[in-house]
């Protein structure tokens, strides 16, 4: 009976390790706002220059353990997983004591809520699940998962439900999906807006007057992202070509204006008056 329960937790443990790996790498790759890693463990506990390597190192460690669990039956990986979750429990306890405002970072930026009893309880349960795998047959994880039957389903479902109850990230994700911030408050990577600009017909029709394909300035005003490029007017005079990209919708509006060094329009009327260009850009 106990062996059946332990075997049923193998796909659960693998799923949690894989999800943690993907979420951490995704968070580091995006880093949607400066200093975000300073609020997520374990990056919080190391100097600033080591925060990104610490997050990536944790993700790669999880990937290594998950791969070993899936591809081999060697007890090293099962002991390693149990040790990883046990150390994680200690780290979260220390994080809660030293930085009560910081999130655990277990699943990247989604785990931004301060560490609480539920997060600690989850790592304890995962430690117990990993220790239980030591009593299962030493076969590759994919073989063990292929051999699972309906008799394992109740134990597997129970494990998932317990972890779900101990995961504040689920409530946080649901809250984010239910609440959609106004356009002017939403975060959007400037690179995304730049990609929208370069795929537009407005960009293609003005590409010939640009002196450089890289913007010399960029800023955001409410729901618009502005990009400034050096260029030449039809008369050959140096101008600034200012593109404005709307930040909402599947096919966002793109506007353009050409201004001289004093900020006066060279081609009047191409940028709507409701989109004024800041003088201090």
Helices and strands as residue ranges (DSSP letters): H 2-8, H 10-30, G 36-39, G 43-45, G 48-50, H 51-71, H 75-98, G 108-111, H 117-132, G 133-135, H 141-146, H 150-165, H 168-178, G 183-185, H 190-198, H 201-206, G 207-209, E 217-221, E 224-232, E 238-246, E 254-259
